Amino acid sequence: MNNEHNIYRFNREQAPQGGKELLPGGEHTVLGASLLPPFASEYEVVLLGMGCFWGAERRLWQQPGVAVTAVGYAGGETAYPSYQQVCTGLTGHTEVVLVVFDPLKTTLQQLLAIFWESHDPTQGLRQGNDTGSQYRSAIYTSKESQQPVIEQSYQQYQQKLTGSGFGTVTTEVRMGVPFYYAEDYHQQYLDKNPAGYCGLKGTGVSCS
C-alpha cells in the first residue's frame, strides 16, 4: 500500500556531507527514560514534524502513554547533519520529534490528533514565522500497520480543514525514513529553558 504524500524534492547533489553521529547523553529530563534505543518491544515509534521541534516535543511528551521523546532531523539526504547544516536547507531534512509510545496507553490516532491540532499543516515550507524546508510538516512511519491509520487521519483532517476554509494539507508522509538525533542542547529544550521560544500554533480546527 503506497500512502505517501507531498514528497519533498530537493537537489541531493548539493546536500553537504554529514559529520559524526550525535547521540544525546543521559535520560529524558521529564520522562526519565533513555533517549536511545533499544526501546521496549511492545512500544511503537513515529516521527512527527510540525515546525520548530522545541515546542512540538513538549506538546508530545505531555501525552499520557508516551514513553520517550527526542528531537532530531529526518526526511533529507545528509547523514548525521548538524543543526547549522539543516538550517541551510541543503540537507533536505525537517525538524522532527521521535515519539516512542505504548499503544495500550495511547493510540496512534490520539497522537495524530495532537499533531494535526497543534500546527497548521497547510503552510508548506514554513510554520508561522519560521520559514524554510526544515520547518515543513511531516509524518514518517516506522511500520506498515501504521500507514492506513495515518492515511485515514490525513483524509479526515483535510475534510475538516476544507470545511473551515483552509487549503490543501502539505504534510509529507513517508515510511522508513532514517532519524538523526539533534544536538544535546535541543533535547527537552523547553524543560531546560521554560521561557524559551515556542512557535507552536494550530488552526483552531478540531479533529473531533
N, C-alpha and C positions, 0 to 999 in steps of 0.2 A: 504494500500500500504506500503510495507516494503522497504524503500530505505536506510537502514543502511549500513554503510561501516566501515571496519577496526576497529571494536570494540576493545578497549584496554583491554587486560586481565592482571589482577594482583591479588596478594594474598589479598583478602579482610579481611582475618582473621588477617593479620599483620597491617592493617590500624589503625593508632593511633586515640584516642578519641579526638574530637574537643573541642574547648573552647566556649567562649561567642560569640554571633553574633556581627560581626563587621559592623557597619553602618557609612559610611562616613558623616561627618558634612558639612554644608554649601552647596554652589552651585558649579556647574561646573565652573572652573576658566576661561574657554574660552567661553563656550556657555551660561553661566549664568542661566542655568536651574537646578532644583533639581536633584540630583543623585538618588533619591529614588522614588519608585512608591507610589501612582498610577500615571501612565502616561496617556496622553490624549487617549481617546478610539479609535481615528482614527489612532493612531500610531501602528507600528509593532515592534517586538523585535526579534533579532537574536544574538546568541553568536558566536564569531569568535576567534579562537586561531591560531596565526601564529608566534610562538616564544615568545620572551620577550614582555610582554604586554605594556611596556613603549612606544616603537616606533609604535607598532600596534595601540594603542589608538590614538596617534597623527595623524597618517595617516587617521584614520576613522573620527575623529571629523572635519577634513578639508573638508569632502564631504558635499556640499550643500544638505539640506534636512535631515541631521542627527540632531536630536533634543537633544540627550543626549548620552554620552558615559561614561562608568565606567569600571574599571578593577577588575578582581576577578578570582575565581577558579571554575572549573566545570569538570564533567566527572568522578569523583572518588567516594570514599566511605565516607570519613570523613566530617561530618557536621561542618561548621564554622571553617575551618582549619586556622592555621597561615601560614605566608609566610615560616617560618622556617620548619614547618611540610611538606608543599608542596615540598620544595626543597629536602627532603629526598627521594622522590619518592614513599613513602609508602602509601600516601593518594590516589594515582591513579588520582589525579587531574592534569589538564593542565591549564596554564595561558590563560585567555580569556578576550575579550572585550565585554561588554554588549553594543549593538548598538540599540538605540531606534530611529526609523526613520519615517518620514512622507512619505507614499508610493505615495502621489500625487506630491512630490517634488524630490524624488529619489527612484529608484526601487531596489528590492532585487537583480535583475540581475546586476545592476550597482555596488552595494556593493560587490557582489561576484567577479566581475571583479577586483576590488581593492584588494580583498582578494587573489585571485589566483596570480595576478601580483606582489604582494608586498612581497612574500616569496617563498621558494622552498617547495612545498607540497609533494616532493618525499623523504624527508630525514628521515622519521621515527621518532625515539625518540631523535630528535635534531633539531636545526635550526642554521645553520652556526657553530660558535664556542660555542654556548650554547647547552650543552648536557644534556639529561635526559628526562624522560617522561613528565615533566612539560612544556616542550617546543614543544610537538607534535602538529601537525596541526589538527584543529578541526572545525567543523561547527555543532552547536547544534540549532535545530529549535524549534520554540515556537508554531507552529500551522500546522495543516495538509496541508493547502493550500500552504505552503512554500516547501513542500517536492518535488513535481515534478519539481519546478523551480531549486532547488538545484541539483537534480539528472541530469537534462539536462545540467546544467552548469558543473557539475563534469565530465560527459562523454565527453563533448565538449572540456574541457581543457585537459583531458587525451589524446585525439586525437592530440591536438596541441603539447603537450609535447612529445608524441611518435614521431611525425613528426620532432621534433627538437633534437632527440637523448636522451631524458631524460627517466627515468624509470617510474615505476608504482606509481600513486598517493597513498599516505599513509594516507591521511586526514581521520580522524574519523568523521563520520556523524551519528548523533542520534537525537531523538526528545524527548522533555520534560525533559531535564536534569536540575537539580537544579543549581542555580547560587549563589555563596557565595562571597560577596564583599571582596576585598583585603583591607589591612590597608590603612588608610587615606593618608599616605605619598606616596603611589603608585599612587593615583588618579591624573591624568593630570600631571604626573611626569615631562615630558619634557617641559611643560609650566612653571612649578615651577623651573626647572633646565635645561635651554635651551642648556647647553653644556654637558648634561648628556648622558649616554650610549644609543646608538640605534643600534641594530644589524640587523635591517630590511633590507633584500636584496632579490630581486626577481631573477627569472631565466633569465629574458630578453625575455621570450615568452609571446606574447600579446594574449589576449582573442579575439581580433577582427580579 
